Amino acid sequence: MLQSLTALSSIAVEAGHTNYGSVAGLLTNALENTIVFVPAAFVTGDFTIPSGIQYIGERAFENCSGITSITIPNFVKSIGASAFRNCSGMKNITFAGDRKQNDLDIGDYAF
């Protein structure tokens, strides 16, 4: 799995794509419906996981200190280890929708 993109300097998103909100830097693996990496510079304020994303990969949002709150809809099945590690600005985490016990697998040190 992708761990980091140290040489990444920009990301282009095709016109008309609105699923990502203000996060132009969201990289996903479409085959696995997984968020694999989010450049910290592109994530600020409140953020909701986009529809269709079922898995948040290990360290996906690591060091995104600009996130103040995150909403995780009920279609998310798994949050990888250290997914939100060092998100020092995070004040609120909302697990939205109807969710039954054990519907979500949360990795070690995810938050």
C-alpha contacts under 8 A as a table, 3 or more apart, distances in Angstrom:
res1	aa1	res2	aa2	distance
1	M	36	V	7.51
2	L	5	L	7.94
2	L	36	V	6.31
2	L	37	F	7.30
3	Q	36	V	7.67
3	Q	37	F	7.35
3	Q	58	E	7.79
3	Q	59	R	7.20
3	Q	60	A	7.98
4	S	37	F	7.08
5	L	8	L	5.52
8	L	11	I	7.87
10	S	25	G	7.95
11	I	24	A	6.96
11	I	25	G	5.94
12	A	24	A	7.39
13	V	17	H	6.97
13	V	24	A	6.41
14	E	17	H	6.07
17	H	20	Y	7.18
18	T	21	G	5.64
19	N	50	P	6.21
19	N	51	S	7.59
20	Y	23	V	5.40
20	Y	24	A	6.40
20	Y	26	L	7.05
20	Y	50	P	6.41
21	G	24	A	7.45
22	S	42	F	7.64
22	S	43	V	7.64
23	V	26	L	5.87
23	V	42	F	5.52
23	V	43	V	5.86
24	A	42	F	6.61
25	G	38	V	5.89
25	G	39	P	5.89
25	G	42	F	5.77
26	L	35	I	7.31
26	L	37	F	6.72
26	L	38	V	5.00
26	L	39	P	7.29
27	L	35	I	6.17
27	L	36	V	6.19
27	L	37	F	5.58
27	L	38	V	6.19
28	T	33	N	6.81
28	T	34	T	5.50
28	T	35	I	4.52
28	T	36	V	5.60
28	T	37	F	7.25
29	N	32	E	5.61
29	N	33	N	5.81
29	N	34	T	5.30
29	N	35	I	6.55
29	N	36	V	6.77
30	A	33	N	4.92
30	A	34	T	6.83
31	L	34	T	7.93
32	E	55	Y	7.77
33	N	52	G	6.42
33	N	53	I	4.89
33	N	54	Q	5.58
33	N	55	Y	6.33
34	T	53	I	5.76
34	T	54	Q	6.17
34	T	55	Y	4.57
34	T	56	I	5.56
34	T	57	G	6.30
35	I	38	V	7.66
35	I	53	I	6.92
35	I	55	Y	6.42
35	I	56	I	4.90
35	I	57	G	5.68
35	I	60	A	6.43
36	V	56	I	6.71
36	V	57	G	5.03
36	V	58	E	7.29
36	V	59	R	7.85
36	V	60	A	5.16
37	F	57	G	7.63
37	F	59	R	7.38
37	F	60	A	4.38
37	F	61	F	6.50
38	V	42	F	7.53
38	V	43	V	7.63
38	V	60	A	5.84
38	V	61	F	5.50
38	V	64	C	8.00
39	P	42	F	5.82
39	P	43	V	7.23
39	P	61	F	7.54
39	P	64	C	7.43
40	A	43	V	5.58
40	A	61	F	7.12
40	A	62	E	7.64
40	A	63	N	6.23
40	A	64	C	4.29
40	A	65	S	7.11
40	A	66	G	7.36
41	A	44	T	7.71
41	A	64	C	7.32
41	A	66	G	7.83
43	V	47	F	7.74
43	V	64	C	6.45
43	V	66	G	5.97
43	V	67	I	6.02
44	T	47	F	7.59
44	T	64	C	7.82
44	T	65	S	7.78
44	T	66	G	4.24
44	T	67	I	4.64
44	T	68	T	6.99
45	G	66	G	6.14
45	G	67	I	4.85
45	G	68	T	4.90
45	G	69	S	6.60
46	D	67	I	6.14
46	D	68	T	5.59
46	D	69	S	4.72
46	D	70	I	5.92
46	D	71	T	7.95
47	F	67	I	6.97
47	F	68	T	7.98
47	F	69	S	6.22
47	F	70	I	4.87
47	F	71	T	6.29
48	T	70	I	5.66
48	T	71	T	4.56
48	T	72	I	6.30
48	T	73	P	7.72
49	I	53	I	6.99
49	I	70	I	7.59
49	I	71	T	6.37
49	I	72	I	5.71
49	I	73	P	6.82
50	P	53	I	6.14
51	S	75	F	7.80
52	G	75	F	7.48
53	I	56	I	7.51
53	I	75	F	7.32
53	I	76	V	6.26
54	Q	75	F	5.87
54	Q	76	V	4.12
54	Q	77	K	5.28
54	Q	78	S	6.77
55	Y	76	V	5.82
55	Y	77	K	5.86
55	Y	78	S	4.88
55	Y	79	I	6.03
55	Y	80	G	7.66
56	I	60	A	6.50
56	I	76	V	7.70
56	I	78	S	6.21
56	I	79	I	4.74
56	I	80	G	5.81
56	I	83	A	6.91
57	G	60	A	5.30
57	G	79	I	6.31
57	G	80	G	4.75
57	G	81	A	7.58
57	G	83	A	6.38
58	E	79	I	7.34
58	E	80	G	4.14
58	E	81	A	4.85
58	E	82	S	5.79
58	E	83	A	4.92
59	R	62	E	4.88
59	R	80	G	6.99
59	R	81	A	6.53
59	R	82	S	4.88
59	R	83	A	3.92
59	R	84	F	6.44
59	R	85	R	6.77
60	A	80	G	7.95
60	A	82	S	7.91
60	A	83	A	4.98
60	A	84	F	7.00
61	F	64	C	5.61
61	F	83	A	5.45
61	F	84	F	5.00
61	F	85	R	7.16
61	F	87	C	7.61
62	E	82	S	6.86
62	E	83	A	5.84
62	E	84	F	4.99
62	E	85	R	4.74
62	E	86	N	5.91
62	E	87	C	6.51
63	N	84	F	7.32
63	N	85	R	6.25
63	N	86	N	4.74
63	N	87	C	5.24
63	N	88	S	7.69
64	C	67	I	6.10
64	C	84	F	7.55
64	C	86	N	7.04
64	C	87	C	5.06
64	C	88	S	7.73
65	S	68	T	7.84
65	S	86	N	6.72
65	S	87	C	4.28
65	S	88	S	4.92
65	S	89	G	4.96
65	S	90	M	7.12
66	G	87	C	7.30
66	G	88	S	7.80
66	G	89	G	5.72
66	G	90	M	7.65
67	I	70	I	7.22
67	I	87	C	6.76
67	I	89	G	5.78
67	I	90	M	5.52
68	T	89	G	5.14
68	T	90	M	4.14
68	T	91	K	5.45
68	T	92	N	6.75
69	S	90	M	5.36
69	S	91	K	5.74
69	S	92	N	4.56
69	S	93	I	5.71
69	S	94	T	7.83
70	I	90	M	7.73
70	I	92	N	6.49
70	I	93	I	5.04
70	I	94	T	6.26
71	T	93	I	6.02
71	T	94	T	4.68
71	T	95	F	6.00
71	T	96	A	6.53
72	I	76	V	6.76
72	I	93	I	7.61
72	I	94	T	6.07
72	I	95	F	4.90
72	I	96	A	5.91
73	P	76	V	5.99
73	P	95	F	5.98
73	P	96	A	4.68
73	P	97	G	6.06
74	N	77	K	7.55
74	N	95	F	6.98
74	N	96	A	5.89
74	N	97	G	5.23
74	N	98	D	6.43
74	N	99	R	5.97
76	V	79	I	7.77
76	V	104	L	7.12
77	K	103	D	6.52
77	K	104	L	4.87
77	K	105	D	6.31
78	S	104	L	5.46
78	S	105	D	4.58
78	S	106	I	5.88
78	S	107	G	7.79
79	I	83	A	6.54
79	I	104	L	7.62
79	I	105	D	6.22
79	I	106	I	4.85
79	I	107	G	5.93
79	I	110	A	6.81
80	G	83	A	5.36
80	G	106	I	6.28
80	G	107	G	4.73
80	G	108	D	7.51
80	G	110	A	6.31
81	A	106	I	7.24
81	A	107	G	4.07
81	A	108	D	4.69
81	A	109	Y	5.69
81	A	110	A	4.81
82	S	85	R	4.78
82	S	107	G	7.14
82	S	108	D	6.50
82	S	109	Y	4.90
82	S	110	A	4.08
82	S	111	F	6.48
83	A	109	Y	7.76
83	A	110	A	4.88
83	A	111	F	6.85
84	F	87	C	5.74
84	F	110	A	5.54
84	F	111	F	5.02
85	R	109	Y	7.03
85	R	110	A	6.34
85	R	111	F	5.69
87	C	90	M	5.75
87	C	111	F	7.98
90	M	93	I	7.74
96	A	99	R	7.91
99	R	103	D	6.36
100	K	103	D	5.52
101	Q	104	L	7.71
102	N	105	D	6.92
106	I	110	A	6.56
107	G	110	A	5.48
